[in-house]
């Protein structure tokens, strides 16, 4: 999937994850929450399968783990790394 193939919802999800606001619920079909609210499962599945979003560390099914955009996604979208405290 190229940046031009992303819809507005997927771009908003990527911006939120890049800002450090995303959390994945690990499983065979992971779910993504932004600020505690669950995202569109189809959009999330496309972003994960397309290599745009991943977990910050390995997780077992049922674990919640912070999400991050991949380095490839960051370079394709020209997004600066999130600032950490």
Secondary structure, DSSP 8 states (H G I E B T S, - for coil): --GGG--HHHHHHHHHHHTT-EEEE-STT-EEEETTEE--HHHHHHHHHTTSEEESS---TT-EEEEEE-HHHHHHHT-------
